[in-house]
Amino acid sequence: MKSNDLAIRVENVSKCYRIGLKEDVQDSMVANILNFLKSPLKNYHKYRSLYDFNDVIGEGKAGNDSSVSTDVFWALKSLSFELKKGEVLGIIGKNGAGKSTILKILSKITRPTIGQIEIRGRSSSLLEVGTGFHPELTGRENVYLNGTVLGMKKSEIDRKFDAIVDFSGVEKFLDTPVKRYSSGMTVRLAFAVAAHLEPEILIIDEVLAVGDAEFQAKCLGKMSSVAREGRTVLFVSHNMGAVAELCSRVIWLEGGQLKQDGFPFDVVMKYLSSSEEKVGFWSRFPDQDLICRPAWLRTASIMSNDENSDSTVFQFNERPKIKIVYEIKEDVKNFAIYLWIRDALNNVIWLSKDDDGLAHRGQMRSPGIYGSICEFPENTLKPGRYFVGIGITGTPKEAIQEEHRDIVNFSIVDAGFPFKRRPGIISPYLDWKVVRYDDREFYVDQGRLASEASRII
C-alpha cells in the first residue's frame, strides 16, 4: 500500500490485562482467624503474580507462552492490518473476541501492551452510550465540547450545528442535561456529532444496537455518505446484514487474533457457518398434547435429488428437497403445510405452501399420515447458509396453527456459481434471447414498437 493512501496501520498489537484475584469469603470466626494467619503467604503469591505480569509486559510475550500466569488475559494477540483512506472496514467476531479493545486502542482510550499503531488524520469515535459526553452539560454544550476536542473552531461547529440537531432528532431537549436523556437519545446525538464534525476517520462500535429501525437506517446512510466523501470508517457490529451492506472489507477476530480478512460476503458467510450447527433432520416425541391435536408435525428433513443422502451441503446447480411428515387425526378444512427460507443475514427468501396452484386448495384433508415434499429450484440460491422454518394451518386456525423456526438448515457452495459478488438476495439464471438484426429488420422492429407505444399512450 502506498504511504500516501494509508489511514491506519496496526502492527503486531497485543493487549494484556491482569485479572483481579477473588478474595476468600469466610462465614465463621474460626475461618476468619485461619485466613488472617495465612495472609502473609497469600500476599506473597499475589506479589509474585503481579511480578510475573510485569515480566510478561517487559519481555513482550503475547498469548500462548505456558509460563504466563493464569492471572493474565490477552484481549489481543499479535494483531496486524492496514487500512487505506476511504475504506470502510467491518470488524466482526463473538463477544470477547477483541473488537472493542482494538477500537479503544485506535481511539487512544487505552494503550497497546505490545506493538504499534499509526493513525493519519483526525479521528472521531462512538464507542459506548455516553462516551465523550459530560452528563452535567446540556446537549448543545456537549456538541461544542466534542467539536473542540476534535480541534475544530467554533465557527466550524456553528456551520454544522443545524445538521447535527436535525439528524439527531433531539432538538426539543437540546438545552437539557445529557444525564436526563434516554440511551437512545444519547446515541442519536453522539452519532450525529461524530459523523457531522468531518473527521477523517470515523470509528463506530455497535451503534446499531441502540435506536429504532429509522435511526439505524439513517446511521447506515450517513456512514455510506462519509465513505463516499473519501473518509475512512471502522465499524463493529453483530448485525451481519449491515456489515455486508456497508463495508468494503471485513476482518474476523477470534480469541484476540485475526481469523480472516477479505471481501465482506466471503468473511461474513464463513463466520456465520462456523457458529451455526449443521442440522438436516428434525423430529419430536408425540406426547399427549400432540396426540390430542387435530393435526401435528412429525418430522422434517433435508434431502438431495436421490432422496437417500442426508447431506446438508449442495452445489449451486443442485435441487435440495425438504420432506415434511405430519399426521391428521380428524377432517380438517383448508389444511396446508407451509415453509419459509431465510438466509444468514435474516432475509426471508421465500414462503411456499403445499397447496399453491393445486385444484384441491381449500378442500378438506382427511385423517392419515402424510408427507409433503418441496423441491427448491436450482441455479437460484447464492452460496451461503439457509435456514428453513415450517408450519401448518387449517380451520379452525386456533386449533391447527403451528410453527417452528429454523428447524433444519443447509448450505449452498460456490462450485458452478461465478457471480457470488452480485447484489441481491438470490441470483437466478434467467432466460435471455440474443438476436442480431440486419438494418431492415431493426427499423421494422423499431417501427412496430413505436406504433404499439403510441396506441398505449
Stockholm file with secondary structure:
# STOCKHOLM 1.0

chainA/1-457         MKSNDLAIRVENVSKCYRIGLKEDVQDSMVANILNFLKSPLKNYHKYRSLYDFNDVIGEGKAGNDSSVSTDVFWALKSLSFELKKGEVLGIIGKNGAGKSTILKILSKITRPTIGQIEIRGRSSSLLEVGTGFHPELTGRENVYLNGTVLGMKKSEIDRKFDAIVDFSGVEKFLDTPVKRYSSGMTVRLAFAVAAHLEPEILIIDEVLAVGDAEFQAKCLGKMSSVAREGRTVLFVSHNMGAVAELCSRVIWLEGGQLKQDGFPFDVVMKYLSSSEEKVGFWSRFPDQDLICRPAWLRTASIMSNDENSDSTVFQFNERPKIKIVYEIKEDVKNFAIYLWIRDALNNVIWLSKDDDGLAHRGQMRSPGIYGSICEFPENTLKPGRYFVGIGITGTPKEAIQEEHRDIVNFSIVDAGFPFKRRPGIISPYLDWKVVRYDDREFYVDQGRLASEASRII
#=GR chainA/1-457 SS CCGGGEEEEEEEEEEEEECCCCCCCCCSHHHHHHHHHTHHHHHHHHHHHHHHHHHHHHHTCCSCCTTSCTTEEEEEEEEEEEEETTCEEEEECSTTSSHHHHHHHHTTSSCCSEEEEEECSCEEEECSTTTTCCTTSBHHHHHHHHHHHTTCCHHHHHHHHHHHHHHHTCGGGTTSBGGGSCHHHHHHHHHHHHHHSCCSEEEEESGGGSSCHHHHHHHHHHHHHHHHTTCEEEEECSCHHHHHHHCSEEEEEETTEEEEEECHHHHHHHHHHHHSCCCCEEECCCCHHHHTSSEEEEEEEEECTTSCCCCCEEETTSCCEEEEEEEECSCBEEEEEEEEEEETTCCEEEEEETTTTCTTTTSCBCSEEEEEEEECCSSCBCSEEEEEEEEEEEESHHHHCEEEEEEEEEEEESTTCCCTTSSSSBCCCCCCCCCCCCHHHHHHHHHHHHHHHHHHC
#=GC SS_cons         CCGGGEEEEEEEEEEEEECCCCCCCCCSHHHHHHHHHTHHHHHHHHHHHHHHHHHHHHHTCCSCCTTSCTTEEEEEEEEEEEEETTCEEEEECSTTSSHHHHHHHHTTSSCCSEEEEEECSCEEEECSTTTTCCTTSBHHHHHHHHHHHTTCCHHHHHHHHHHHHHHHTCGGGTTSBGGGSCHHHHHHHHHHHHHHSCCSEEEEESGGGSSCHHHHHHHHHHHHHHHHTTCEEEEECSCHHHHHHHCSEEEEEETTEEEEEECHHHHHHHHHHHHSCCCCEEECCCCHHHHTSSEEEEEEEEECTTSCCCCCEEETTSCCEEEEEEEECSCBEEEEEEEEEEETTCCEEEEEETTTTCTTTTSCBCSEEEEEEEECCSSCBCSEEEEEEEEEEEESHHHHCEEEEEEEEEEEESTTCCCTTSSSSBCCCCCCCCCCCCHHHHHHHHHHHHHHHHHHC
//
